[in-house]
Amino acid sequence: MKLNLTRNEQAMMVINGLFIFVMSLASVFVNVVLYVISGSIVTMTLYTILRFGLFPFAFMLGAKLSNQRKIVFSLILGLALLTVGFLGVLFAEHLLQSLWFMIYILAIIFGLGEGLFWFSMNALNQLVSSEETRNTYLSVMGMVNAFAQIIAPLLATLILSISASDDQGYTFIFQLVIVFMVVIIFFGFKVNSPSLSTPFRMRELQLFSKHKDLQLMNMTHFMFGLRDSLVLVTTGLLIYNATGGSGSVYSRLLALFALVNIVAFEVVRRFNTPQRMMSFFIFGGFIMTFSLPLLVYVPTLLGAATYGLLASWAGPFYVVPLQTIAMRAIGSHMMHTNMFSLVISREIALTSGRVLGMMFVVGLSRFFPVQFITIAVTVLSIFPLGLTLISSHVLRQKGSTAL
């Protein structure tokens, strides 16, 4: 399988895959501690709103830092903040239990850390990838990420099973996280990205652009964020509940979903072309829209498994065209507009959708405490299909299947 990727693109895939692996590994103890302390899906939703709501501010900070230093500096600073957050969860668990607001301080640390990391990744993805390799690049990166999501929980389970106590196991997992963070930084220094011709300035941010392709990018990412808010907060819990609280069944399901996801990314890599892109996009959006409601209308193991298999298969057909459209839009304007401002505008649109979706869930919980999840899933699930149909309409008006 010849990929024809540059060294920069290969290094970026390693960095991204290792980061997904590290975050999946670390989440084993982070999610357990925070959920046990909070004991409430609403509290965890507020935590997630604050964490992801800080992404645009972290992107702006990263852009300002990148005016004076290499983009990879933001990546390293983000990893350092995440390490501080992990240390806080590991060694300050009792403090977290006694001081409820410490959970939100952690949300700030994790939000700024992840935001700085993803600013660097999004900027470097745009700079190091080419139009010719982008479909392969995004598809293979998706496969690497899915593989990391299989290995991480299996490794964490193995470590915990052979450790004398859970505390020892979590400590060893954290030590591994630190080692892999160092490896990520090493590969970060291997990436050579061209410098931008103009520095980033806050006044250049254009949330409502006059250009139709940038309008489409921001609108689709806003709508993507609305549906993604459910994935960030509720789907894992709904799948876990459908298994009857069986950790082993839950982990096996996640591994199966990741395997299906890998196969789907390979199909997209092989067969996605500019002529087929919108057909793939609409197909993926259709399945993403109608799969998620299975979790609330068929709240059984069969419903959870069916949802997971459908969403894992459809995800690459949906995500790769979405990313391709956005990267082409940014690429066509970055010669005349500072690239960081375009990337940040897209992130603001995505975060706005995520935060609005999560606030919608919290608001529903106040008025419909029993049925709020069902209502939220029913309403927010429509957006994947909606954004693919809108994209198709806009691109047909341009007389092309690709930007």
Phi and psi in degrees as a GROMACS rama.xvg file:
@    title "Ramachandran Plot"
@    xaxis  label "Phi"
@    yaxis  label "Psi"
@TYPE xy
-84.8581  124.469  LYS-2
-98.759  -27.7851  LEU-3
56.4778  46.0735  ASN-4
-102.942  147.778  LEU-5
-74.3005  167.846  THR-6
-62.9541  -37.9669  ARG-7
-60.8569  -45.717  ASN-8
-64.6136  -40.476  GLU-9
-63.8892  -42.806  GLN-10
-62.4918  -39.4829  ALA-11
-64.738  -37.8609  MET-12
-66.7154  -37.7242  MET-13
-64.1075  -46.4969  VAL-14
-59.698  -48.1677  ILE-15
-64.6935  -44.7967  ASN-16
-63.5143  -42.987  GLY-17
-64.6051  -38.1387  LEU-18
-65.9786  -44.6818  PHE-19
-59.9143  -41.3202  ILE-20
-61.0775  -47.2497  PHE-21
-63.4353  -44.9076  VAL-22
-67.2521  -36.207  MET-23
-66.7631  -38.932  SER-24
-66.9763  -46.373  LEU-25
-67.9542  -33.3435  ALA-26
-64.4631  -18.0785  SER-27
-56.6378  -45.3211  VAL-28
-94.7192  -28.6161  PHE-29
-64.4498  -50.5743  VAL-30
-64.731  -39.4085  ASN-31
-60.984  -49.6603  VAL-32
-62.88  -48.7834  VAL-33
-68.0447  -39.2134  LEU-34
-71.3939  -37.3284  TYR-35
-63.9484  -40.7256  VAL-36
-68.6256  -45.8781  ILE-37
-77.7673  -45.8258  SER-38
64.4384  18.5315  GLY-39
-146.155  131.374  SER-40
-68.3631  -28.7639  ILE-41
-68.8812  -43.639  VAL-42
-61.4872  -42.5057  THR-43
-66.5207  -31.9346  MET-44
-67.238  -42.5991  THR-45
-63.4677  -40.027  LEU-46
-58.9534  -44.1468  TYR-47
-69.5242  -37.0005  THR-48
-59.1881  -47.212  ILE-49
-65.2046  -43.1116  LEU-50
-61.6798  -51.5471  ARG-51
-79.0013  -25.5852  PHE-52
-64.9738  -21.2524  GLY-53
-82.756  -9.19701  LEU-54
-55.7577  -48.987  PHE-55
-59.3232  -37.8609  PRO-56
-66.3966  -39.1238  PHE-57
-65.9118  -36.8813  ALA-58
-62.4817  -42.878  PHE-59
-64.8237  -41.7727  MET-60
-61.3507  -44.3044  LEU-61
-61.5864  -39.3547  GLY-62
-65.9954  -41.4972  ALA-63
-63.57  -43.2619  LYS-64
-63.0448  -35.8673  LEU-65
-74.3977  -11.6629  SER-66
-65.8517  -32.2066  ASN-67
-104.794  -26.419  GLN-68
-126.04  174.811  ARG-69
-67.1785  152.409  LYS-70
-58.7961  -32.4798  ILE-71
-63.9738  -19.3435  VAL-72
-61.78  -39.0919  PHE-73
-64.7504  -38.0418  SER-74
-60.3154  -46.6401  LEU-75
-65.6273  -42.7267  ILE-76
-62.9657  -40.1208  LEU-77
-62.6355  -43.1001  GLY-78
-63.7646  -36.6215  LEU-79
-64.1689  -42.7848  ALA-80
-64.3658  -40.91  LEU-81
-62.0103  -39.0841  LEU-82
-61.7149  -41.7043  THR-83
-60.8648  -41.7285  VAL-84
-62.2288  -44.1171  GLY-85
-62.4016  -40.1669  PHE-86
-61.2712  -39.9496  LEU-87
-62.4408  -41.7297  GLY-88
-67.4624  -39.8407  VAL-89
-72.2931  -43.083  LEU-90
-107.304  -5.3714  PHE-91
-123.145  32.1187  ALA-92
-60.0454  -43.3991  GLU-93
-66.175  -36.068  HIS-94
-65.8792  -38.1155  LEU-95
-63.198  -36.618  LEU-96
-70.3198  -33.3723  GLN-97
-88.5887  -28.3687  SER-98
-117.568  98.5609  LEU-99
-59.4746  -32.8589  TRP-100
-70.7696  -13.6428  PHE-101
-62.8483  -27.172  MET-102
-60.8921  -38.438  ILE-103
-77.8523  -27.7281  TYR-104
-64.7632  -41.253  ILE-105
-61.5635  -38.6454  LEU-106
-60.239  -38.3093  ALA-107
-65.6649  -45.3472  ILE-108
-63.1858  -48.5352  ILE-109
-65.516  -39.0656  PHE-110
-63.7292  -45.4618  GLY-111
-67.7783  -40.5458  LEU-112
-63.9395  -49.987  GLY-113
-66.1532  -37.9744  GLU-114
-62.4407  -43.4701  GLY-115
-64.1356  -40.764  LEU-116
-62.6305  -49.1407  PHE-117
-71.9313  -25.9909  TRP-118
-60.0665  -48.3917  PHE-119
-60.7244  -44.9167  SER-120
-64.5186  -44.8108  MET-121
-64.8082  -41.0283  ASN-122
-66.5091  -44.3798  ALA-123
-69.2393  -36.731  LEU-124
-56.2774  -42.045  ASN-125
-68.3365  -38.4807  GLN-126
-80.2411  -34.5585  LEU-127
-94.2889  -19.8993  VAL-128
-86.8363  155.091  SER-129
-118.749  161.573  SER-130
-59.2633  -36.2128  GLU-131
-71.4215  -33.3164  GLU-132
-105.015  0.216282  THR-133
-61.7826  -42.8149  ARG-134
-61.593  -45.6333  ASN-135
-64.1933  -44.3551  THR-136
-58.6463  -50.9462  TYR-137
-67.4861  -38.4152  LEU-138
-68.0052  -47.0193  SER-139
-65.5791  -38.2687  VAL-140
-60.547  -40.1995  MET-141
-62.4902  -39.7098  GLY-142
-64.7169  -43.7515  MET-143
-61.1264  -43.1351  VAL-144
-63.24  -42.4839  ASN-145
-64.4422  -40.1481  ALA-146
-63.015  -40.2284  PHE-147
-62.2628  -35.3855  ALA-148
-74.786  -15.2794  GLN-149
-81.9564  -47.3451  ILE-150
-68.9638  -42.1818  ILE-151
-58.5708  -54.0261  ALA-152
-66.1674  -33.0027  PRO-153
-65.8367  -42.4868  LEU-154
-65.2828  -42.5527  LEU-155
-61.6439  -42.3309  ALA-156
-63.0093  -41.8912  THR-157
-62.1873  -44.9105  LEU-158
-61.9769  -45.4833  ILE-159
-66.2409  -34.1699  LEU-160
-71.3288  -28.7485  SER-161
-100.39  -1.01486  ILE-162
-84.3641  151.763  SER-163
-66.0556  -30.9514  ALA-164
-150.186  162.783  SER-165
-61.9614  -38.2707  ASP-166
-60.7948  -42.2889  ASP-167
-64.711  -40.8038  GLN-168
-63.3276  -45.9495  GLY-169
-63.3157  -37.1864  TYR-170
-63.5206  -42.0103  THR-171
-67.3087  -39.5603  PHE-172
-60.2742  -42.9538  ILE-173
-64.129  -38.4238  PHE-174
-61.9411  -40.1395  GLN-175
-62.8468  -40.1917  LEU-176
-58.0751  -44.0118  VAL-177
-62.1747  -43.4073  ILE-178
-60.463  -46.41  VAL-179
-68.6955  -30.5035  PHE-180
-62.1867  -41.2557  MET-181
-62.331  -40.7273  VAL-182
-63.6702  -40.2627  VAL-183
-60.8813  -44.4294  ILE-184
-60.6955  -41.4159  ILE-185
-57.4123  -47.6248  PHE-186
-69.2224  -28.0547  PHE-187
-60.2582  -39.0285  GLY-188
-71.367  -13.5632  PHE-189
-81.4666  -14.8982  LYS-190
-85.0938  125.906  VAL-191
-106.197  110.175  ASN-192
-111.446  140.041  SER-193
-67.9459  147.26  PRO-194
-78.2636  153.63  SER-195
-84.5767  148.956  LEU-196
-74.1858  -25.0442  SER-197
-129.082  145.894  THR-198
-75.6554  157.702  PRO-199
-75.5775  135.517  PHE-200
-131.519  137.041  ARG-201
-57.1261  -37.0726  MET-202
-67.8523  -10.8398  ARG-203
-85.441  -7.44618  GLU-204
-62.4355  130.514  LEU-205
-127.862  94.9008  GLN-206
-75.0659  -27.442  LEU-207
-124.336  87.3604  PHE-208
-80.3971  154.373  SER-209
-80.8517  -12.4776  LYS-210
-87.4683  129.848  HIS-211
-64.6353  -35.8837  LYS-212
-69.2878  -35.397  ASP-213
-72.2338  -35.8088  LEU-214
-59.2944  -45.775  GLN-215
-62.411  -43.5157  LEU-216
-58.942  -49.4333  MET-217
-68.5185  -39.0078  ASN-218
-66.9761  -44.1697  MET-219
-66.4927  -35.6107  THR-220
-72.1861  -32.2874  HIS-221
-62.7581  -46.2121  PHE-222
-68.234  -36.6528  MET-223
-59.8305  -41.8137  PHE-224
-64.3881  -34.9408  GLY-225
-59.2532  -47.3585  LEU-226
-72.129  -36.1626  ARG-227
-64.7086  -24.387  ASP-228
-59.4326  -33.0866  SER-229
-69.3147  -40.2524  LEU-230
-63.7434  -39.5304  VAL-231
-68.1811  -29.174  LEU-232
-112.426  -44.7728  VAL-233
-111.498  -31.8936  THR-234
-63.7345  -41.387  THR-235
-59.9231  -42.5257  GLY-236
-65.8307  -40.9979  LEU-237
-64.9743  -41.4561  LEU-238
-64.2974  -43.8359  ILE-239
-61.5731  -42.6704  TYR-240
-64.3709  -36.7476  ASN-241
-66.1221  -25.5413  ALA-242
-81.2829  -0.708036  THR-243
77.8299  19.4724  GLY-244
79.1907  19.0536  GLY-245
-87.3536  111.306  SER-246
-62.5075  -37.4264  GLY-247
-68.51  -42.5616  SER-248
-64.9439  -40.7884  VAL-249
-60.9002  -47.439  TYR-250
-66.2931  -36.7638  SER-251
-66.2588  -39.5616  ARG-252
-61.8901  -45.0992  LEU-253
-62.175  -38.8547  LEU-254
-64.8369  -40.9619  ALA-255
-63.4718  -43.9044  LEU-256
-60.9654  -41.0039  PHE-257
-65.3968  -37.5356  ALA-258
-64.1968  -43.8466  LEU-259
-61.6015  -39.7369  VAL-260
-61.2782  -40.2958  ASN-261
-62.4342  -45.7516  ILE-262
-61.4667  -42.3069  VAL-263
-64.7327  -40.01  ALA-264
-62.4175  -37.5161  PHE-265
-66.9478  -38.3873  GLU-266
-61.7174  -45.1572  VAL-267
-63.4572  -41.5453  VAL-268
-59.1376  -41.5981  ARG-269
-78.3363  -37.4385  ARG-270
-114.762  -9.49555  PHE-271
-74.8141  127.331  ASN-272
-132.281  165.949  THR-273
-55.3529  -34.2106  PRO-274
-73.0221  -29.4454  GLN-275
-95.8213  -8.57953  ARG-276
-57.087  -47.0922  MET-277
-70.0194  -32.3643  MET-278
-64.4964  -42.9323  SER-279
-61.5912  -42.8847  PHE-280
-62.079  -47.9066  PHE-281
-65.8298  -41.2902  ILE-282
-58.0045  -48.5103  PHE-283
-63.0248  -42.7843  GLY-284
-63.3013  -39.0275  GLY-285
-61.5025  -48.2693  PHE-286
-67.2302  -39.9118  ILE-287
-63.0703  -36.2417  MET-288
-68.3254  -43.3628  THR-289
-94.6563  -2.45503  PHE-290
-87.5016  -41.4648  SER-291
-60.6774  -40.4656  LEU-292
-58.54  -19.3149  PRO-293
-57.4782  -31.4044  LEU-294
-65.0469  -29.62  LEU-295
-103.134  -27.33  VAL-296
-92.2242  -19.1932  TYR-297
-129.716  71.9177  VAL-298
-78.5345  54.1154  PRO-299
-125.14  175.518  THR-300
-61.3362  -37.9211  LEU-301
-62.6894  -43.2691  LEU-302
-63.7932  -42.5605  GLY-303
-64.9947  -42.6137  ALA-304
-66.4713  -41.2076  ALA-305
-64.525  -44.8778  THR-306
-58.2498  -50.1628  TYR-307
-60.4423  -41.9029  GLY-308
-66.6041  -43.5304  LEU-309
-66.0064  -46.7956  LEU-310
-66.3013  -37.9303  ALA-311
-66.6243  -36.8993  SER-312
-72.7245  -42.3132  TRP-313
-77.662  -26.6585  ALA-314
-50.6446  -51.5958  GLY-315
-62.361  -36.2206  PRO-316
-64.2108  -25.7466  PHE-317
-92.8394  -44.6347  TYR-318
-77.9572  -42.4375  VAL-319
-61.9513  -47.5359  VAL-320
-62.3935  -38.4115  PRO-321
-59.8195  -45.8493  LEU-322
-67.96  -37.2222  GLN-323
-63.7148  -45.3069  THR-324
-58.8434  -45.3329  ILE-325
-65.4877  -44.0126  ALA-326
-69.1282  -33.7248  MET-327
-67.5685  -39.4204  ARG-328
-63.3676  -45.9756  ALA-329
-64.5384  -43.6456  ILE-330
-60.548  -33.5821  GLY-331
-77.6075  -13.5936  SER-332
-116.535  -10.0342  HIS-333
-70.8124  -12.7807  MET-334
-75.1444  -22.9428  MET-335
-113.569  -16.6036  HIS-336
-129.064  141.691  THR-337
-56.5784  127.008  ASN-338
-61.6115  -36.7889  MET-339
-59.6217  -38.3366  PHE-340
-65.9363  -35.5418  SER-341
-68.4896  -42.3614  LEU-342
-65.5535  -40.7464  VAL-343
-68.5136  -39.5364  ILE-344
-60.0151  -42.0443  SER-345
-63.0883  -41.8761  ARG-346
-65.6325  -38.8133  GLU-347
-61.964  -41.3833  ILE-348
-62.7039  -45.5889  ALA-349
-63.5787  -47.1954  LEU-350
-65.3245  -37.8225  THR-351
-60.076  -42.2638  SER-352
-64.5967  -44.0511  GLY-353
-61.7852  -48.2777  ARG-354
-66.6054  -43.0059  VAL-355
-62.4952  -40.7177  LEU-356
-63.2115  -42.2801  GLY-357
-69.9126  -36.4077  MET-358
-65.3384  -34.4224  MET-359
-61.9245  -42.7362  PHE-360
-63.0704  -46.4622  VAL-361
-62.8686  -42.9106  VAL-362
-62.0432  -43.2009  GLY-363
-61.7938  -35.4932  LEU-364
-63.6623  -25.0799  SER-365
-76.9042  -36.2339  ARG-366
-97.8205  -27.8705  PHE-367
-130.468  70.9334  PHE-368
-60.8229  -20.6187  PRO-369
-95.8999  -42.2185  VAL-370
-103.813  9.67154  GLN-371
-64.1958  -34.5087  PHE-372
-66.7795  -43.6  ILE-373
-60.9829  -43.9231  THR-374
-65.4246  -44.85  ILE-375
-61.1961  -45.6711  ALA-376
-64.013  -42.2768  VAL-377
-61.6368  -42.8762  THR-378
-75.8973  -49.7995  VAL-379
-75.9878  -17.0697  LEU-380
-69.8176  -17.6582  SER-381
-75.411  -16.3668  ILE-382
-71.5372  -32.9587  PHE-383
-57.6246  -46.0605  PRO-384
-67.3543  -38.7772  LEU-385
-60.9971  -44.5557  GLY-386
-71.1946  -31.3435  LEU-387
-69.8876  -38.298  THR-388
-68.3201  -39.3232  LEU-389
-64.4674  -44.3282  ILE-390
-59.9679  -44.1848  SER-391
-61.2144  -41.869  SER-392
-64.6207  -45.2589  HIS-393
-63.6853  -43.2209  VAL-394
-69.4541  -32.1986  LEU-395
-65.9898  -36.8518  ARG-396
-62.7764  -30.5866  GLN-397
-79.2427  -7.96301  LYS-398
75.787  27.4293  GLY-399
-151.358  154.577  SER-400
-90.2471  -3.19734  THR-401
-144.983  149.747  ALA-402
